[in-house]
Amino acid sequence: MKKADIVNALARKRGCGTYLEIATPGSGKAFGQIDRAQLDCQRLLYRCPEDFSDGLPVDFRTTQASSAELVLAILDGKAGRGLYDIVFVDSFHIYRASMEDILGGYCLVRPGGLLIMHDCKPPNVGMADPYYRPGFWCGVSHQAFVDFTLPRRDVLSFTVDCDFGCGVVFKPENTDAARDRTQFEWFCARRDEGYAFDYFERHPAELLRLKSVRQFVVEQDLTWNFLKSAVVETTRALGKLVKR
C-alpha cells in the first residue's frame, strides 16, 4: 500500500470531497494518483522554481523555503478557498519545514477532517539524516509528527506501517481553531528572535493565557484577606532586602 492508496481509501470511507497536498517538487509525487472522481484536488508547493512543471496543476507555489506564507493566505481567505477535508503533507524533511507543514496543514483541515503525513517511519538511521541528501531521504519528519501528536490528548492519531510510514491525524469536531493557529504562527515566528519577541508582545493573552489579578482572584474564588496577607509578607521581604 502506498501513500496515495491511504488517501483514497480514507476519502471514500469518510465521504471526503476536498484535498490539499503540501509538498515540494522533490517530495509529494503522489498528486497524480489521487482519486479525482472522489476529491477536488489542490496542491501547494514550496521551494518551487517559477518554471517548475510536471504536467499537473500547482494551485499555490512559492520559491521560499517555507509553506507558511501560502498557508496563512489560505487561512485568511486570500486564496478564495476554505478548509479541506483532507490535507496531505510530504515535507522537505528537515525539522523546521516538517513542523511548519504539519502545524499549518492541521489548521487547514476542517473540523472532523484528517491530516496525513508521509515519512513518519524511516527504515534506518541513514535515511533519518536531519540534513538534506540526494536519493531516498526521510529526514526528521518523523520527529515533527511525534512532537505534534504525542502531547495532544484531543486527537486520534496513528501511523500506517507502509511506504516509509504514513501518519494519520483525525481532527475533532470541537477543535480550538484559534489555539491551533496561534501554535502555528508562534512556531513560524521563532525563526527570527527579534520577530519572535515582537509577536510575543502582541499576543500575550493567547501565548500565556494571561489573566489580570482581578480575573485570577475571581476565577480562583480567593478572599481578600488571603491576598492582603500575601501582599504584606511580600512588602516585608522587600523591606528587609532594601535595609541590607
CYANA upper distance limits for C-alpha pairs under 8 A (distance plus 0.5 A):
  1 MET  CA      5 ASP  CA      6.58
  1 MET  CA      6 ILE  CA      7.79
  1 MET  CA    162 CYS  CA      6.89
  1 MET  CA    163 ASP  CA      7.51
  2 LYS  CA      6 ILE  CA      7.16
  2 LYS  CA    162 CYS  CA      7.34
  2 LYS  CA    163 ASP  CA      5.98
  3 LYS  CA      7 VAL  CA      6.99
  3 LYS  CA     30 ALA  CA      7.87
  3 LYS  CA    118 HIS  CA      7.61
  3 LYS  CA    163 ASP  CA      7.01
  3 LYS  CA    166 CYS  CA      7.04
  4 ALA  CA      8 ASN  CA      6.61
  4 ALA  CA     30 ALA  CA      6.40
  4 ALA  CA     31 PHE  CA      8.28
  4 ALA  CA     33 GLN  CA      6.56
  4 ALA  CA     34 ILE  CA      6.39
  5 ASP  CA      9 ALA  CA      6.46
  5 ASP  CA     34 ILE  CA      8.46
  6 ILE  CA     10 LEU  CA      6.61
  7 VAL  CA     11 ALA  CA      6.51
  7 VAL  CA     34 ILE  CA      7.80
  7 VAL  CA     86 ILE  CA      8.48
  7 VAL  CA     88 PHE  CA      8.38
  7 VAL  CA    116 ILE  CA      8.06
  8 ASN  CA     12 ARG  CA      6.75
  8 ASN  CA     34 ILE  CA      6.84
  8 ASN  CA     35 ASP  CA      6.55
  9 ALA  CA     13 LYS  CA      6.65
 10 LEU  CA     14 ARG  CA      6.45
 10 LEU  CA     16 CYS  CA      8.47
 11 ALA  CA     15 GLY  CA      6.17
 11 ALA  CA     16 CYS  CA      5.25
 11 ALA  CA     17 GLY  CA      7.88
 11 ALA  CA     38 GLN  CA      7.81
 11 ALA  CA     39 LEU  CA      8.11
 11 ALA  CA     86 ILE  CA      8.17
 12 ARG  CA     16 CYS  CA      7.13
 12 ARG  CA     38 GLN  CA      7.57
 16 CYS  CA     38 GLN  CA      7.91
 16 CYS  CA     39 LEU  CA      7.37
 16 CYS  CA     85 ASP  CA      6.08
 16 CYS  CA     86 ILE  CA      7.67
 16 CYS  CA    113 GLY  CA      8.47
 17 GLY  CA     38 GLN  CA      6.67
 17 GLY  CA     39 LEU  CA      5.15
 17 GLY  CA     40 ASP  CA      6.51
 17 GLY  CA     85 ASP  CA      6.91
 18 THR  CA     39 LEU  CA      5.69
 18 THR  CA     40 ASP  CA      5.27
 18 THR  CA     41 CYS  CA      6.63
 18 THR  CA     84 TYR  CA      5.77
 18 THR  CA     85 ASP  CA      5.69
 18 THR  CA     86 ILE  CA      6.89
 19 TYR  CA     39 LEU  CA      6.63
 19 TYR  CA     40 ASP  CA      6.53
 19 TYR  CA     41 CYS  CA      5.29
 19 TYR  CA     42 GLN  CA      6.66
 19 TYR  CA     84 TYR  CA      6.27
 19 TYR  CA     85 ASP  CA      6.62
 19 TYR  CA     86 ILE  CA      5.34
 19 TYR  CA     87 VAL  CA      6.28
 19 TYR  CA     88 PHE  CA      8.09
 20 LEU  CA     41 CYS  CA      6.50
 20 LEU  CA     42 GLN  CA      5.35
 20 LEU  CA     43 ARG  CA      5.98
 20 LEU  CA     44 LEU  CA      7.73
 20 LEU  CA     84 TYR  CA      7.15
 20 LEU  CA     86 ILE  CA      6.94
 20 LEU  CA     87 VAL  CA      5.30
 20 LEU  CA     88 PHE  CA      6.72
 21 GLU  CA     28 GLY  CA      8.18
 21 GLU  CA     31 PHE  CA      7.84
 21 GLU  CA     41 CYS  CA      8.42
 21 GLU  CA     42 GLN  CA      6.95
 21 GLU  CA     43 ARG  CA      5.23
 21 GLU  CA     44 LEU  CA      6.47
 21 GLU  CA     87 VAL  CA      6.32
 21 GLU  CA     88 PHE  CA      5.22
 21 GLU  CA     89 VAL  CA      6.48
 21 GLU  CA     90 ASP  CA      8.16
 22 ILE  CA     28 GLY  CA      8.23
 22 ILE  CA     43 ARG  CA      6.76
 22 ILE  CA     44 LEU  CA      5.39
 22 ILE  CA     45 LEU  CA      6.57
 22 ILE  CA     67 SER  CA      8.25
 22 ILE  CA     87 VAL  CA      7.90
 22 ILE  CA     88 PHE  CA      6.68
 22 ILE  CA     89 VAL  CA      5.39
 22 ILE  CA     90 ASP  CA      6.70
 22 ILE  CA     91 SER  CA      7.54
 22 ILE  CA    101 ASP  CA      7.62
 22 ILE  CA    105 GLY  CA      8.00
 23 ALA  CA     27 SER  CA      6.32
 23 ALA  CA     28 GLY  CA      5.81
 23 ALA  CA     43 ARG  CA      8.32
 23 ALA  CA     44 LEU  CA      6.89
 23 ALA  CA     45 LEU  CA      5.63
 23 ALA  CA     46 TYR  CA      7.17
 23 ALA  CA     89 VAL  CA      6.65
 23 ALA  CA     90 ASP  CA      5.36
 23 ALA  CA     91 SER  CA      5.67
 23 ALA  CA     92 PHE  CA      7.59
 24 THR  CA     28 GLY  CA      7.09
 24 THR  CA     44 LEU  CA      8.49
 24 THR  CA     45 LEU  CA      5.36
 24 THR  CA     46 TYR  CA      5.74
 24 THR  CA     47 ARG  CA      6.44
 24 THR  CA     48 CYS  CA      6.91
 24 THR  CA     90 ASP  CA      8.05
 24 THR  CA     91 SER  CA      7.15
 24 THR  CA     92 PHE  CA      6.90
 25 PRO  CA     29 LYS  CA      8.21
 25 PRO  CA     45 LEU  CA      7.11
 25 PRO  CA     46 TYR  CA      8.17
 25 PRO  CA     47 ARG  CA      7.83
 25 PRO  CA     48 CYS  CA      6.62
 25 PRO  CA     52 PHE  CA      8.30
 26 GLY  CA     92 PHE  CA      8.46
 27 SER  CA     90 ASP  CA      6.47
 27 SER  CA     91 SER  CA      7.15
 27 SER  CA     92 PHE  CA      7.32
 28 GLY  CA     89 VAL  CA      8.29
 28 GLY  CA     90 ASP  CA      5.72
 28 GLY  CA     91 SER  CA      8.21
 30 ALA  CA     34 ILE  CA      7.38
 31 PHE  CA     43 ARG  CA      8.24
 31 PHE  CA     56 LEU  CA      8.44
 32 GLY  CA     56 LEU  CA      7.62
 34 ILE  CA     39 LEU  CA      8.10
 34 ILE  CA     41 CYS  CA      8.36
 35 ASP  CA     39 LEU  CA      6.57
 36 ARG  CA     40 ASP  CA      6.64
 36 ARG  CA     41 CYS  CA      7.30
 42 GLN  CA     57 PRO  CA      8.10
 42 GLN  CA     58 VAL  CA      7.69
 42 GLN  CA     59 ASP  CA      6.41
 43 ARG  CA     57 PRO  CA      7.67
 43 ARG  CA     58 VAL  CA      5.84
 43 ARG  CA     59 ASP  CA      5.90
 43 ARG  CA     60 PHE  CA      6.89
 44 LEU  CA     58 VAL  CA      6.91
 44 LEU  CA     59 ASP  CA      6.61
 44 LEU  CA     60 PHE  CA      5.05
 44 LEU  CA     61 ARG  CA      6.19
 44 LEU  CA     67 SER  CA      8.31
 44 LEU  CA     70 LEU  CA      8.34
 45 LEU  CA     58 VAL  CA      7.53
 45 LEU  CA     60 PHE  CA      6.81
 45 LEU  CA     61 ARG  CA      5.31
 45 LEU  CA     62 THR  CA      7.06
 45 LEU  CA     67 SER  CA      7.92
 46 TYR  CA     61 ARG  CA      6.20
 46 TYR  CA     62 THR  CA      5.38
 46 TYR  CA     63 THR  CA      6.30
 46 TYR  CA     64 GLN  CA      6.52
 46 TYR  CA     65 ALA  CA      6.68
 46 TYR  CA     66 SER  CA      6.61
 46 TYR  CA     67 SER  CA      6.08
 47 ARG  CA     62 THR  CA      6.82
 47 ARG  CA     63 THR  CA      5.10
 47 ARG  CA     64 GLN  CA      5.79
 47 ARG  CA     65 ALA  CA      5.53
 47 ARG  CA     66 SER  CA      7.72
 48 CYS  CA     52 PHE  CA      7.07
 48 CYS  CA     61 ARG  CA      6.88
 48 CYS  CA     62 THR  CA      6.18
 48 CYS  CA     63 THR  CA      5.20
 48 CYS  CA     64 GLN  CA      7.98
 49 PRO  CA     62 THR  CA      8.03
 49 PRO  CA     63 THR  CA      6.04
 50 GLU  CA     62 THR  CA      8.15
 50 GLU  CA     63 THR  CA      7.41
 60 PHE  CA     70 LEU  CA      7.46
 61 ARG  CA     70 LEU  CA      8.16
 62 THR  CA     67 SER  CA      8.16
 62 THR  CA     70 LEU  CA      8.23
 65 ALA  CA     97 ALA  CA      8.22
 66 SER  CA     97 ALA  CA      6.74
 66 SER  CA    100 GLU  CA      8.14
 67 SER  CA     71 VAL  CA      6.69
 67 SER  CA     97 ALA  CA      8.25
 67 SER  CA    100 GLU  CA      7.82
 67 SER  CA    101 ASP  CA      7.12
 68 ALA  CA     72 LEU  CA      6.62
 68 ALA  CA    100 GLU  CA      7.21
 68 ALA  CA    101 ASP  CA      7.99
 68 ALA  CA    104 GLY  CA      7.36
 68 ALA  CA    188 CYS  CA      7.74
 69 GLU  CA     73 ALA  CA      6.77
 70 LEU  CA     74 ILE  CA      6.85
 71 VAL  CA     75 LEU  CA      6.72
 71 VAL  CA    104 GLY  CA      6.68
 71 VAL  CA    105 GLY  CA      8.04
 71 VAL  CA    108 LEU  CA      8.16
 72 LEU  CA     76 ASP  CA      6.54
 72 LEU  CA    104 GLY  CA      8.38
 73 ALA  CA     77 GLY  CA      6.82
 73 ALA  CA     78 LYS  CA      5.67
 73 ALA  CA     79 ALA  CA      6.56
 74 ILE  CA     78 LYS  CA      6.28
 74 ILE  CA     79 ALA  CA      5.49
 74 ILE  CA     80 GLY  CA      7.75
 74 ILE  CA     81 ARG  CA      6.89
 74 ILE  CA     82 GLY  CA      7.71
 74 ILE  CA    108 LEU  CA      8.43
 75 LEU  CA     82 GLY  CA      7.89
 75 LEU  CA     83 LEU  CA      8.24
 75 LEU  CA    107 CYS  CA      8.27
 75 LEU  CA    108 LEU  CA      7.31
 77 GLY  CA     81 ARG  CA      6.72
 77 GLY  CA     82 GLY  CA      7.39
 82 GLY  CA    108 LEU  CA      8.49
 83 LEU  CA    108 LEU  CA      5.57
 83 LEU  CA    109 VAL  CA      6.05
 83 LEU  CA    110 ARG  CA      5.65
 84 TYR  CA    108 LEU  CA      6.63
 84 TYR  CA    109 VAL  CA      5.49
 84 TYR  CA    110 ARG  CA      6.05
 84 TYR  CA    113 GLY  CA      7.86
 85 ASP  CA    109 VAL  CA      6.41
 85 ASP  CA    110 ARG  CA      6.32
 85 ASP  CA    112 GLY  CA      8.31
 85 ASP  CA    113 GLY  CA      5.21
 85 ASP  CA    114 LEU  CA      6.93
 86 ILE  CA    109 VAL  CA      6.79
 86 ILE  CA    113 GLY  CA      6.46
 86 ILE  CA    114 LEU  CA      5.61
 86 ILE  CA    115 LEU  CA      6.20
 86 ILE  CA    116 ILE  CA      8.01
 87 VAL  CA    105 GLY  CA      6.63
 87 VAL  CA    106 TYR  CA      7.96
 87 VAL  CA    108 LEU  CA      7.73
 87 VAL  CA    109 VAL  CA      6.70
 87 VAL  CA    114 LEU  CA      7.16
 87 VAL  CA    115 LEU  CA      5.36
 87 VAL  CA    116 ILE  CA      6.85
 88 PHE  CA    105 GLY  CA      8.27
 88 PHE  CA    115 LEU  CA      6.35
 88 PHE  CA    116 ILE  CA      5.26
 88 PHE  CA    117 MET  CA      6.33
 88 PHE  CA    118 HIS  CA      8.38
 89 VAL  CA    101 ASP  CA      7.12
 89 VAL  CA    102 ILE  CA      7.24
 89 VAL  CA    105 GLY  CA      7.62
 89 VAL  CA    115 LEU  CA      8.02
 89 VAL  CA    116 ILE  CA      6.65
 89 VAL  CA    117 MET  CA      5.17
 89 VAL  CA    118 HIS  CA      6.88
 90 ASP  CA    117 MET  CA      6.53
 90 ASP  CA    118 HIS  CA      5.74
 90 ASP  CA    119 ASP  CA      7.98
 91 SER  CA     97 ALA  CA      6.99
 91 SER  CA     98 SER  CA      5.80
 91 SER  CA    101 ASP  CA      7.17
 91 SER  CA    118 HIS  CA      8.34
 91 SER  CA    141 SER  CA      7.75
 92 PHE  CA     97 ALA  CA      6.59
 92 PHE  CA     98 SER  CA      7.05
 93 HIS  CA     97 ALA  CA      7.24
 93 HIS  CA     98 SER  CA      6.31
 93 HIS  CA    130 PRO  CA      8.01
 93 HIS  CA    132 TYR  CA      7.95
 93 HIS  CA    137 TRP  CA      8.23
 93 HIS  CA    138 CYS  CA      6.63
 93 HIS  CA    139 GLY  CA      5.21
 93 HIS  CA    140 VAL  CA      6.25
 93 HIS  CA    141 SER  CA      5.74
 94 ILE  CA     98 SER  CA      6.64
 94 ILE  CA    130 PRO  CA      6.14
 94 ILE  CA    131 TYR  CA      6.75
 94 ILE  CA    132 TYR  CA      7.68
 94 ILE  CA    139 GLY  CA      6.36
 94 ILE  CA    140 VAL  CA      6.22
 94 ILE  CA    141 SER  CA      7.16
 95 TYR  CA     99 MET  CA      6.55
 95 TYR  CA    130 PRO  CA      7.68
 95 TYR  CA    139 GLY  CA      8.37
 95 TYR  CA    140 VAL  CA      6.11
 95 TYR  CA    141 SER  CA      6.64
 95 TYR  CA    143 GLN  CA      7.68
 95 TYR  CA    144 ALA  CA      6.73
 96 ARG  CA    100 GLU  CA      6.57
 97 ALA  CA    101 ASP  CA      6.54
 98 SER  CA    102 ILE  CA      6.75
 98 SER  CA    140 VAL  CA      8.21
 98 SER  CA    141 SER  CA      5.82
 98 SER  CA    144 ALA  CA      6.51
 99 MET  CA    103 LEU  CA      6.50
 99 MET  CA    141 SER  CA      8.07
 99 MET  CA    144 ALA  CA      5.58
 99 MET  CA    145 PHE  CA      7.97
 99 MET  CA    148 PHE  CA      8.21
100 GLU  CA    104 GLY  CA      6.34
100 GLU  CA    184 PHE  CA      7.32
100 GLU  CA    187 PHE  CA      7.64
100 GLU  CA    188 CYS  CA      7.27
101 ASP  CA    105 GLY  CA      6.05
102 ILE  CA    106 TYR  CA      6.37
102 ILE  CA    117 MET  CA      8.11
102 ILE  CA    144 ALA  CA      8.20
102 ILE  CA    145 PHE  CA      7.92
102 ILE  CA    148 PHE  CA      8.25
103 LEU  CA    107 CYS  CA      7.01
103 LEU  CA    148 PHE  CA      8.24
103 LEU  CA    180 ASP  CA      8.02
103 LEU  CA    181 ARG  CA      8.50
103 LEU  CA    183 GLN  CA      7.89
103 LEU  CA    184 PHE  CA      5.69
104 GLY  CA    108 LEU  CA      7.03
104 GLY  CA    181 ARG  CA      8.08
104 GLY  CA    184 PHE  CA      6.37
105 GLY  CA    109 VAL  CA      7.07
105 GLY  CA    115 LEU  CA      7.69
106 TYR  CA    115 LEU  CA      6.86
106 TYR  CA    171 LYS  CA      8.32
106 TYR  CA    180 ASP  CA      8.27
107 CYS  CA    177 ALA  CA      7.43
107 CYS  CA    180 ASP  CA      6.66
107 CYS  CA    181 ARG  CA      6.67
107 CYS  CA    184 PHE  CA      8.44
109 VAL  CA    113 GLY  CA      6.22
109 VAL  CA    114 LEU  CA      6.85
109 VAL  CA    115 LEU  CA      7.32
109 VAL  CA    171 LYS  CA      7.84
110 ARG  CA    114 LEU  CA      8.38
110 ARG  CA    171 LYS  CA      8.08
111 PRO  CA    171 LYS  CA      6.24
111 PRO  CA    172 PRO  CA      6.22
111 PRO  CA    173 GLU  CA      4.95
111 PRO  CA    174 ASN  CA      7.38
111 PRO  CA    175 THR  CA      6.90
112 GLY  CA    170 PHE  CA      7.36
112 GLY  CA    171 LYS  CA      5.70
112 GLY  CA    172 PRO  CA      5.62
112 GLY  CA    173 GLU  CA      5.20
113 GLY  CA    170 PHE  CA      6.66
113 GLY  CA    171 LYS  CA      6.01
113 GLY  CA    172 PRO  CA      8.16
114 LEU  CA    168 VAL  CA      7.54
114 LEU  CA    169 VAL  CA      6.04
114 LEU  CA    170 PHE  CA      5.00
114 LEU  CA    171 LYS  CA      6.08
115 LEU  CA    168 VAL  CA      6.37
115 LEU  CA    169 VAL  CA      5.59
115 LEU  CA    170 PHE  CA      7.07
115 LEU  CA    171 LYS  CA      8.11
116 ILE  CA    166 CYS  CA      7.12
116 ILE  CA    167 GLY  CA      5.97
116 ILE  CA    168 VAL  CA      5.07
116 ILE  CA    169 VAL  CA      6.83
117 MET  CA    145 PHE  CA      8.22
117 MET  CA    166 CYS  CA      6.12
117 MET  CA    167 GLY  CA      5.43
117 MET  CA    168 VAL  CA      7.05
118 HIS  CA    141 SER  CA      8.39
118 HIS  CA    164 PHE  CA      7.62
118 HIS  CA    165 GLY  CA      6.69
118 HIS  CA    166 CYS  CA      5.23
118 HIS  CA    167 GLY  CA      6.88
119 ASP  CA    138 CYS  CA      5.90
119 ASP  CA    141 SER  CA      6.76
119 ASP  CA    142 HIS  CA      6.92
119 ASP  CA    163 ASP  CA      8.04
119 ASP  CA    164 PHE  CA      5.43
119 ASP  CA    165 GLY  CA      5.66
119 ASP  CA    166 CYS  CA      6.77
119 ASP  CA    167 GLY  CA      8.46
120 CYS  CA    138 CYS  CA      8.33
120 CYS  CA    141 SER  CA      6.55
120 CYS  CA    142 HIS  CA      4.57
120 CYS  CA    143 GLN  CA      8.32
120 CYS  CA    145 PHE  CA      7.21
120 CYS  CA    159 THR  CA      7.73
120 CYS  CA    164 PHE  CA      6.97
120 CYS  CA    165 GLY  CA      5.10
120 CYS  CA    166 CYS  CA      6.38
120 CYS  CA    167 GLY  CA      6.50
121 LYS  CA    142 HIS  CA      6.64
121 LYS  CA    161 ASP  CA      7.93
121 LYS  CA    164 PHE  CA      5.68
121 LYS  CA    165 GLY  CA      4.87
121 LYS  CA    166 CYS  CA      8.12
122 PRO  CA    127 MET  CA      6.64
122 PRO  CA    128 ALA  CA      6.58
122 PRO  CA    138 CYS  CA      6.33
122 PRO  CA    139 GLY  CA      8.38
122 PRO  CA    142 HIS  CA      8.02
122 PRO  CA    164 PHE  CA      6.00
122 PRO  CA    165 GLY  CA      7.56
123 PRO  CA    127 MET  CA      7.53
123 PRO  CA    164 PHE  CA      7.18
124 ASN  CA    128 ALA  CA      7.29
125 VAL  CA    129 ASP  CA      7.44
127 MET  CA    136 PHE  CA      7.32
127 MET  CA    137 TRP  CA      5.45
127 MET  CA    138 CYS  CA      5.95
127 MET  CA    139 GLY  CA      6.74
128 ALA  CA    137 TRP  CA      7.29
128 ALA  CA    138 CYS  CA      5.97
128 ALA  CA    139 GLY  CA      4.77
128 ALA  CA    140 VAL  CA      6.21
129 ASP  CA    133 ARG  CA      8.38
129 ASP  CA    137 TRP  CA      7.93
129 ASP  CA    138 CYS  CA      8.05
129 ASP  CA    139 GLY  CA      5.47
129 ASP  CA    140 VAL  CA      7.43
130 PRO  CA    139 GLY  CA      5.49
130 PRO  CA    140 VAL  CA      6.01
131 TYR  CA    139 GLY  CA      7.29
132 TYR  CA    137 TRP  CA      7.93
132 TYR  CA    139 GLY  CA      7.64
133 ARG  CA    137 TRP  CA      7.22
138 CYS  CA    164 PHE  CA      8.16
140 VAL  CA    144 ALA  CA      7.39
141 SER  CA    145 PHE  CA      6.78
142 HIS  CA    146 VAL  CA      6.69
143 GLN  CA    147 ASP  CA      6.52
144 ALA  CA    148 PHE  CA      6.50
145 PHE  CA    149 THR  CA      6.60
145 PHE  CA    167 GLY  CA      7.97
146 VAL  CA    150 LEU  CA      6.00
147 ASP  CA    151 PRO  CA      7.64
148 PHE  CA    152 ARG  CA      7.74
149 THR  CA    155 VAL  CA      8.16
149 THR  CA    157 SER  CA      7.38
149 THR  CA    169 VAL  CA      8.42
154 ASP  CA    172 PRO  CA      7.57
155 VAL  CA    169 VAL  CA      7.37
155 VAL  CA    170 PHE  CA      6.56
155 VAL  CA    171 LYS  CA      6.51
155 VAL  CA    172 PRO  CA      6.78
156 LEU  CA    169 VAL  CA      6.52
156 LEU  CA    170 PHE  CA      5.96
156 LEU  CA    171 LYS  CA      8.05
157 SER  CA    167 GLY  CA      7.76
157 SER  CA    168 VAL  CA      5.97
157 SER  CA    169 VAL  CA      4.90
157 SER  CA    170 PHE  CA      6.77
158 PHE  CA    167 GLY  CA      6.31
158 PHE  CA    168 VAL  CA      5.98
158 PHE  CA    169 VAL  CA      7.34
159 THR  CA    165 GLY  CA      6.60
159 THR  CA    166 CYS  CA      5.82
159 THR  CA    167 GLY  CA      4.55
159 THR  CA    168 VAL  CA      6.37
160 VAL  CA    165 GLY  CA      6.24
160 VAL  CA    166 CYS  CA      5.63
160 VAL  CA    167 GLY  CA      6.77
160 VAL  CA    168 VAL  CA      8.11
161 ASP  CA    165 GLY  CA      5.52
161 ASP  CA    166 CYS  CA      7.33
162 CYS  CA    166 CYS  CA      7.21
171 LYS  CA    175 THR  CA      7.56
176 ASP  CA    180 ASP  CA      6.80
177 ALA  CA    181 ARG  CA      6.71
178 ALA  CA    182 THR  CA      6.71
179 ARG  CA    183 GLN  CA      6.73
179 ARG  CA    206 GLU  CA      7.88
180 ASP  CA    184 PHE  CA      6.88
181 ARG  CA    185 GLU  CA      6.58
182 THR  CA    186 TRP  CA      6.41
182 THR  CA    206 GLU  CA      7.49
182 THR  CA    207 LEU  CA      7.90
183 GLN  CA    187 PHE  CA      6.77
184 PHE  CA    188 CYS  CA      6.87
185 GLU  CA    189 ALA  CA      6.52
186 TRP  CA    190 ARG  CA      6.84
186 TRP  CA    196 ALA  CA      7.91
186 TRP  CA    199 TYR  CA      7.99
187 PHE  CA    191 ARG  CA      8.03
189 ALA  CA    193 GLU  CA      8.39
189 ALA  CA    195 TYR  CA      6.62
189 ALA  CA    196 ALA  CA      5.34
189 ALA  CA    199 TYR  CA      7.38
190 ARG  CA    195 TYR  CA      7.80
190 ARG  CA    196 ALA  CA      5.42
191 ARG  CA    196 ALA  CA      7.86
192 ASP  CA    196 ALA  CA      6.34
193 GLU  CA    197 PHE  CA      6.89
194 GLY  CA    198 ASP  CA      6.93
195 TYR  CA    199 TYR  CA      6.57
196 ALA  CA    200 PHE  CA      6.57
197 PHE  CA    201 GLU  CA      6.58
198 ASP  CA    202 ARG  CA      6.87
199 TYR  CA    203 HIS  CA      6.64
200 PHE  CA    204 PRO  CA      6.42
200 PHE  CA    207 LEU  CA      7.74
203 HIS  CA    207 LEU  CA      6.67
204 PRO  CA    208 LEU  CA      5.97
204 PRO  CA    209 ARG  CA      7.53
204 PRO  CA    210 LEU  CA      6.73
205 ALA  CA    209 ARG  CA      5.24
205 ALA  CA    210 LEU  CA      5.08
205 ALA  CA    211 LYS  CA      8.02
206 GLU  CA    210 LEU  CA      7.87
211 LYS  CA    215 GLN  CA      6.30
211 LYS  CA    216 PHE  CA      6.72
212 SER  CA    216 PHE  CA      6.73
213 VAL  CA    217 VAL  CA      6.66
214 ARG  CA    218 VAL  CA      6.67
215 GLN  CA    219 GLU  CA      6.37
216 PHE  CA    220 GLN  CA      6.41
217 VAL  CA    221 ASP  CA      6.24
217 VAL  CA    222 LEU  CA      5.61
217 VAL  CA    223 THR  CA      8.05
218 VAL  CA    222 LEU  CA      7.20
222 LEU  CA    226 PHE  CA      7.47
222 LEU  CA    227 LEU  CA      8.08
223 THR  CA    227 LEU  CA      7.19
224 TRP  CA    228 LYS  CA      6.40
225 ASN  CA    229 SER  CA      6.69
226 PHE  CA    230 ALA  CA      6.87
227 LEU  CA    231 VAL  CA      6.71
228 LYS  CA    232 VAL  CA      6.71
229 SER  CA    233 GLU  CA      6.66
230 ALA  CA    234 THR  CA      6.69
231 VAL  CA    235 THR  CA      6.60
232 VAL  CA    236 ARG  CA      6.70
233 GLU  CA    237 ALA  CA      6.72
234 THR  CA    238 LEU  CA      6.71
235 THR  CA    239 GLY  CA      6.60
236 ARG  CA    240 LYS  CA      6.83
237 ALA  CA    241 LEU  CA      6.96
238 LEU  CA    242 VAL  CA      6.79
239 GLY  CA    243 LYS  CA      6.85
240 LYS  CA    244 ARG  CA      6.96
